[in-house]
Amino acid sequence: MSVAAGLDPDAQALLAGRPAGPPLAELSVAQARAGFAQSRVALSGVPPDVASVRDLRLPTPAGEIGARLYRPAGTEPQAELPGVVFFHGGGWVLGDLDTHDVTCRQLANAAMCSVLAVDYRRPPEFVFPAAADDAYAATDWFAAFAGTLRVDRERIAVMGDSAGGNLAAVTALAARERGRPRLRMQVLVYPVVDLQLAADSFARLAEGFTLTRDAMEWFRSQYAPNEADWNDWRASPLRAENLRDLPPAFVVTAGFDPLCDEGAAYADRLRADGNSVQYRHFAGQMHGFLGAAGAIRAAVPAIEEIGAALRAAWHD
């Protein structure tokens, strides 16, 4: 493929070295999950040390789900810390606690907080709104049991990348609708916010990078096979009637990502509806760069920037 002008050299090298393979639609779900897990291990980099990591089982209205709790390096076991509920990306279908382990460790250390990574139910075994329901239930549980977990219930944020960014945005809306929990911030990293896939960037950047339009259409077909659900705010938060009274947002987009325009549009709507918004556009990056710290050097300062925003939010 031709090199895109302005693409980060590390991203160019990653694309150049990526083995050719069949499109997602030609793989079984098991094959797609295994391939995603393998690529994440290869690209994530060395896991940084943290103070502790603990696997949990969380109750939800639909049954138990898995989770993993991280505490940052240099903190005492009994210290009460802020907390982030983290939802992994992977088009809702792919990804798990292990694929985003390095990112969660980096986040805990950068933001000096506990991180609860959520192993929400995935399609096609569980279609919309299962993941959205789990995301809210996990966040509500985290706030309710914050004291037991040595977490400050008044300093809780949600964060996710890609499909996880969708779940973080949806959880912030659900918390507003239900009146709890109070969230200090929402961090949305190249989020999916409109299942119509209608933004101009889907035509401009349809193929050639780590996320393609065809891949997004496959993810959508797995997560929300009923087209009538695409306008539901729990699937497409950009299509919510209003975005008023939401927690401050830190929104990240990447220049070589078909999701970039809808992420920017969501930041604009959040701001227009009266919310505090920090918008960070990484013009030279592509989808997924934050989780590729072992290959893309810009990922580490990006995590540090998110961590700094969260640390500031803890003291607002």
N, C-alpha and C positions, 0 to 999 in steps of 0.2 A: 504494500500500500504506500501511497505517497505520504510524506511527512506533512502534517498540518502545521501551517505557519503559526508560531506562538506557543505550540505545545511544549511543555517542560521537557528538557532533555532526558530526565529520568523516566518520564512517561513514554517518550519515544522509544527508549531502550526496552522498556517493559513490553510495549506492543511488538517491537521487532523480534523479541525473543519468545513471544507467546506461540505455543504450538498450535497448528491449525487443527480444528476439530469440527464435528457436526454441529449444526444449530440446536438450540435447546429443544425445539419441537420434535427433533428426531431422536432424542434421548428419553429413556425412562426417567421417572422422578428420582429413583434410587441412583441412577447413573449421574444425573445432574447434581444431586446432593453430594455425592462422593467427589465429583470433579471440583465443585466449589470448595469443599473442605480441604482438598489437596492444595488448591491454589492459594487459599488463605494461609495455610501453614507455611507455604513457600515464600509468601510475600510479607507476612506480618512482622517479621523481625524477631529479635530476642525478647522474650517476656521479661519485663522489669520486675524486680523484687517488690513485693508489697508486704504489709504487716501480717495479713491473714487472708485466706480464701476459704469459703465454706459453702458447700452445696446444701440447698434447702428444698423443701416441698411446700408449696403455697396452696392454701385452700381457695377455690373459686366456686361460684354457683354451678359450674359444669364439671367439677371434680378437681383433683390436685394437678398442679403443673410444677415443673422444675424451675429452679432459680439458683443463682450463685452470688454470694455476698463477698465483696472485696473491701478491705480497709487499707488505707494508704501507708506506705512505708514511713517509719518514724513516729507513729502514733501509738499511744498506750491502749490496751484492750478496753479499759473502762472509760476512756475519753468519749464524750458525746460529740458526734460529728454531724455535719450536714450530709445529705444523701441525694444521690441521683438514681432514678429508675431508668435503666437502659434497655432499649429494644433493638435487637440486631437486624441488619439488613439481609438481603438475599431474595427479594421479590416475594416475601412472605413464605415462599416454598422452601428456599434453601437457607443455610445458616443455622447455627445453634450456639450453645454456650461456649463451645470450644473454638468455633471459627472467629469469635470476637473477644477471646480471652485477653490477647495482647492489648487490644484497644481499651478494654475495661481496666486493665492494670494501669495503662498510661493515664487514663482519665482520672482514676482514683488519686494517683500521685500528683497530677497536674492541678486538680481542683481541691486537693486535700479534703476528700470526702469519702464516705462509704458509697459503693456502687452496687446496686442490685440489678444484675442481668437476668432478664426474664425469658424463659424457654416457653413462649406462647405456642398454642396449637397451630399447626401449619396445614395449609391445603396441599394436595387435594383431599386429604383425609378429613380435614375440617375447614369448610369454606366460610366466607364472610357471613356473619360478623364475629366468628370465633376468636380470631387474633385480637380484634379491637376490644372484645369483651374481656379477654384475658389481660390485656394491657391495663385497662382501667381497674380491674379487680386486683391485680398485683400492686398497683400504685396505692389504691385505697387500703389494702392490707399493710403495705409498708408504712403508711402514715399511722394506721391504727396501732401497730405493734412497734412503733419507732422507739419507745422507751426501752423495751426489751432488747432491741437490737443496738442500743447505744447510739441512736440517731435522733437529731433534733427535728421534731415533727413540724416546726415552723420554718425549716430550711430544707425543703425537698424540691427537687427539679426533675423534669423528665427529659430524656434525650434519646435519639435514635438516628441511624443512618439509612437513607434510601427508604425501603418499606418500613424500617424501624422509625424513620423520621415521620412517616405517615402515622404510625401508631402513637408517637409522642404528641403530634398535633391533635389527633383525635382524642387522646386522653386528656389533654388540656381543655378541649371543648366539653368532654363528658364531665370533667370535674366542675366546670362552670355550671353545666346544666343540673347537676345533682347536688351542688353546694358543698362538695368536699372531694378530695382534700384541697387545702390551699397550697398552691404551687408557687415557688419563688421564681422559677424560670422554665422556659421550654427551649431546648437546643435541637434544631432541626437541620440535619446535615444532608444535603442534596435530597430533600424529601420528595416522595410521591404525594401530591396533593390533589390530583385531578385524574380520575380513571378514564375520562374521555380521551386522554392523550392528545389534546387538541392544540397545545402550545406550538408556536412557530419552530421552536428548537427540535421538535420531533421530525420535522421535514428537513431542517438544516443539518442535523447531526444524526440522521437515521441509522447510519452504519459506519463501521471502521474503527470504533472505539470499544471500551470495555462494556458499555451498555448500548444496545441497539433498540430500535423501535420494535423489531420482530420479537426480541426477548421480552420487552415490556408487554407486548400483546399476549405472549405466552403466560407470563406471570399473572396478568389480569384474568386470563381465561381460567387459570387454576384457582385464584383467590375469589373472584366474583364472577362466576359463570353466568349469572343472571344479569343481563344488561340493565334491567330496571334498578339494580343496586348502584350503578355507577354514579348516580346523582345524589345518593344518600351521603350526608356529611360525615358519617362514620367510615365511609370509603373514600370520599373526595372532600376533605375539609375546605378546599377552595370554594366549594359550592354551598357552604353553609349560608344560611340567611344573613347572619351577621357574625362578625368576629370581635365583638365588643367584650370588654371586661375579662381579658385573658392575661395570663402572666407575661412578663417581659420575655421577648424572644431573641435568640441568637440564631440567625438563619445563614447557612453556608450553601453556596452553589459553586459549580465548577464550569469553566468555559467550554469544555469539550464533553458535554453531558446533555443528552436529549431532555433531561429533566430541568435544565437550568432556567428556562423561561418561566415555568410554573412555580419554581421556588422563589424567583424574584417577584412574581405576581402575588404570591402569598405574603411575602414580606411587605409589599406595597399595601395590600388590603389590611394587614394587621395594623400598619401605621395609620392608614386612613380611618380605621375604626377606633383610633385613640390609644393604641397600645404602644409601649416602648419597644423599639426594634433596633437591634444591631444586625446589619446585613454585611456579610463578608463574601465577596465574589473572588474565587481563585481562578483568574482568567486563563492561566496556563495549565490547569489540571483537568483531569477527566474523572468520570464517575468512579467511586470506590477508592480514591487516592488516600483517604484518611486511614484505611485499614492496610495500606501497603507500605508501612514504614520501613520494611526491610529492603524495598526497592526504590521508593520515592522519598527523597530526603525531606521534601517540603511537608510531609505528613507530621513529623515531630513538632516543628514550630506551630503547625495548625492546631494540634492537640493542646499545646501550651497556651495558645491564644484562647481556645475554648475554656481551658482551665482558669485562665485569668479572669474571663468574663463571669464564670461561676463563682470564683472567690470574691469578686466584687459584689455579686448578687447576694452572697451569704451575709454581707454587712449592710445592705441597703435597708 
